[in-house]
Amino acid sequence: LRRGDRSFFRALSPEANLTINGQRFNIGGCLGQPENHYEFWYAERWPLAKDPDAFAYRNYTLSKPSKGFEWRARSGAPSIPWPPKGLRLTVEFAHASLQNVRVFVHYEMYDGVPAYRKLVSIRNDGS
């Protein structure tokens, strides 16, 4: 959505929060935007900055939705594909001081369903 040369942004809050050994980390997000502010963006009024203490974007992948649990139709419900048809977006985040830790935010969007599923997973390749 645009108004002239301005774009409409949603609040740029972190995708998740994580606590490791008592230290809290944001997963993504930006500094500089007023709390939960949704409006046409004026960079000169609210310059955005990277949060140096947050896990930062590293990569993304697209795949089919996952089969998180077994399911089958019962009690006369129509037989439908499982897992549902749709798209899975996985966004990977990393932190400079925690090189063995990766955080993955997974979004699953389903065909014909006005909802999505969000999951967060953490991988530690260190000791």
Secondary structure, 3 states (H helix, E strand, C coil): CEECCEEEECCCCCCEEEEECCEEEEECCEECCCCCCCEECCCCCCCCEECCCCEEEEEEEEECCCCCCCCCCCCCCCCCCCCCCEEEEEEEEEECCEEEEEEEEEEEEECCCCCEEEEEEEEECCC
